[in-house]
Amino acid sequence: MPQASPLVRGYEVVIGLETHAQLSTRSKIFSGASTAFGAAPNTQACAVDLALPGTLPVMNRGAVERAIRFGLAVGAKVAPLSIFARKNYFYPDLPKGYQISQYEIPVVQGGRIEFLLDGVKRGVRLTRAHLEEDAGKSLHEDYHGATGIDLNRAGTPLLEIVSEPDMRSSAEAVEYARALHALVVWLGICDGNMQEGSFRCDANVSVRKPGEALGTRREIKNLNSFRFLQQAVDFEVQWQIDRVEDGLPIEQATVLFNPDSGETRAMRSKEDAHDYRYFPDPDLPPLVIAPQWVEDVRAAMPELPALMAERFQRDDGLPAYDAAMMTQSLPTARYYEAVRDACGQPKLAANWLMGEVAKRLNAEGAAIEAAPVGAATLAALIARVVDGTVSNNGARQVFDALWQREGDSVDAVIEAKGLRQMNDSGALEAIVDEVLAAHPKSVDEYRAGKDKAFNALVGQVMKASKGKANPAQASELLKKKLG
């Protein structure tokens, strides 16, 4: 159910999302044409996609299987029988004059997406997820004022995931969208590439005074980044509140977001379902999903991120936040498990992934699969920290060198950079004695109860050893010497 959230200028914001996830099949939903991205315009639209006379659609089994997988993952009902309908409307990039979709009886019914917002667990109910075909694409650039039509995308399989209007802020909408994006990628049903349009959201936004009936909604179409989603919703909310406070009506409409101006603008009045004249597609029989098929899909599914996070907390002793970070994506989880298994240090493995690894991946805009430091190498580095071969600071220097491909092994980089810690107790004791003799003021201040003086002495030992002393050993020896 929706959570209480701060009001915006005294108004409650109500948001629901419709998300189109392009399914990861090689062929289209009702034909054998390729779904590969980037082909020359109109080279991947076959006669079936164009509904030429004499052609008949044939359901893609892989698309149905992916819908089942999603339904199981969100705890929804997978309908044993669902119906395909024709959604009738005219648009230049819709070659049939209708879109094959599902309306009254969708394949996935209900469900829930859970996520963290500011450390608090939230949940958004799903109304449905239904299978449908994508339309083509209108190209408005480089055509000397004309519009070109590319029908390659026509017939591409989509799973449209519709939420209840449970979200109360743009931040909550973004976190829901992120969680949904992570899930469909985790399940392997969508590649999640937002730049290519594989995952895009429509946001239905309205405002109302607390306790009042729902306001008139406006739908912001085709948001293909989380940043644009937040910006578009924030602008639309302020625009609607301004209208209400000026005593002006809000008309139900479809609007577009301009990322350059940060504004939304009306594209057309918003249609209702009856405007599309839905009726069952006469060329497609009902979609029947046998219970055994559902169980076969269930058996082949990967462990879900929520269950994996619970396992990491239970078996590895990770805090809830760390476990959530380790299950942001399946490759991240697999990398963490490989490091953990190799070094036997779950918490240190998670710390390095959330720290040094994440910092460099974020700076480069790269995924963990592209990390130049493999799991085995990171595990070896953590082991050298644990056994005292290298300090934490030295380990970061080693990691940086490995990331820059300045060495091929942890031990080789440690030796090449002279980062091996001093473990000779006699040599360390001699350095400590020299530091104590050279800094009598700090010794007196420490004995007078000033803790900062002790830290200064540790720093002097590290400096005298050129950073090679083990800080823990140095501290222990200093305390012993100082009585």
C-alpha positions, 0 to 999 in steps of 0.5 A: 500500500502507499506510504505516507510522504511529505506533501508538496506545497500542501498537496499529495502526489499520486504516481503510477508507472507503466513500464515497457520491458523489451523481452530478450528473444531473438525473434519478434513476438508473432514472427520470425523476424530479428529483434537485433538492434541497430540494423538499417531502417526497414530491413527487419520488418517482415510481411507478418509484422506489416499484417500484409494480406494472407499472413497470420501471427504465431505466438513466440513461446520464448516471450510467454516463458519470460512473462511467466518468469516475471510473474513468478518473481513478483508473486503474481498469478500466472493466468492459465488462459489469457486473451490477445486483443487488437488495440485500434488506433492510427499512427504512422509507425503502426503499420497494421492500424492496430496493436496486438496486446492484452486487455481484459485477461492479461497473462500476469495478474497482481504482484508486488515490487519491494525496494528500499527508500532512504533505508526504509522498505517500501512496496508497490502493488502491480495491477498486471503485466501483459504481452504485446507487440511494439510499434515502429519508430518515427524519425524526425531528424535529418529528413529536411522537415519530413518524418521518416518511418523505421518499422524494424521495431514493429512486432518486437515483444514487450512486457508492459508492467502496470503498477497501482498508483501507490507512489507518493514522490518522484524519489519513490517512483525512481526507486521502484523503477530501479528495482523493477529494472534490476529484477528484469535484468536479473531474470534475464528477460530484458537486457535493460538497455535504456539508451536503446529503448529496451526499458522505458517508463510512462508516468501517470501523475496527479495531485490532490489535497489529502483525503480528497478523491484522485485528481485528473492524471496526465501521462508522461510518455517514453522516459528512458532514464531514471534522471529524466523520470525524476525531473519529469515528475517533479516538473509535472507536479509543480505545473499541476499544483500551479494550475489548481491554485490558479483555479484552472482545470487539468485535462487528462492528456498525454505529455512529453518531457523535454530534457533540454528545457526540463519541461513537459508539454501536452502531445494529445488528449489522453484516450480511455480504453473505449477509444481504442475499440479493443476486441479479441484478435480473431487470428490468435487463439487464447493463450493456454499455460499448463501448470507443468509449464509454470513449474518447469519455468520455476525450476529453471529460475535463478535465486531471486535477489531478495532471497539471496540477500537474506541468505547473505545476512543469515550465512555470511553475517552481512548487514542488511544494507551490505546484502542489498548492495551485493544483490544489486545485479546478478554479476555483482552477486556472483563476483562477491560470492567468488571473492568471499569463497576464495578469501573466506572474509565475507565482510571484507569482500563486501567492503571492497566491492562497495568501496574501491571497486564501486568507486572505480566502476562508477567513475568509468561508467562501467559494469562489474563484468568489465572490472580489470581486477578479477574476483580471484585477484581481489581475494588474494589482495584481501588475504594479504591484508588479513595476514599482515603482508600489506596495510590497508593503505598499501592494499589500496595502492596495490589495487589501483596498480592492478586496476591500471594493469600495472602488474599481473599479480598481487605479490608482484605489485607489493614487491615492486612498490615496496609495500610489504609491511615490516614484521621484524619485531626487533626492527620495529622496536628499535624504531619505536624507541627512536620515536619515543626518544625524539618526541618527549613532549608527546610522551608527556602529553599522552601520560597526562591523558591526551589521546591525540598525542598517542596518535601523533606517536603512531604517525611518527612510527609510520613515517620513520618506517616509511609506511612499512610498519604494521599500525596495529603492532606499532600501537601495541608496542607503543602502549607497552613502552609507555606503560 
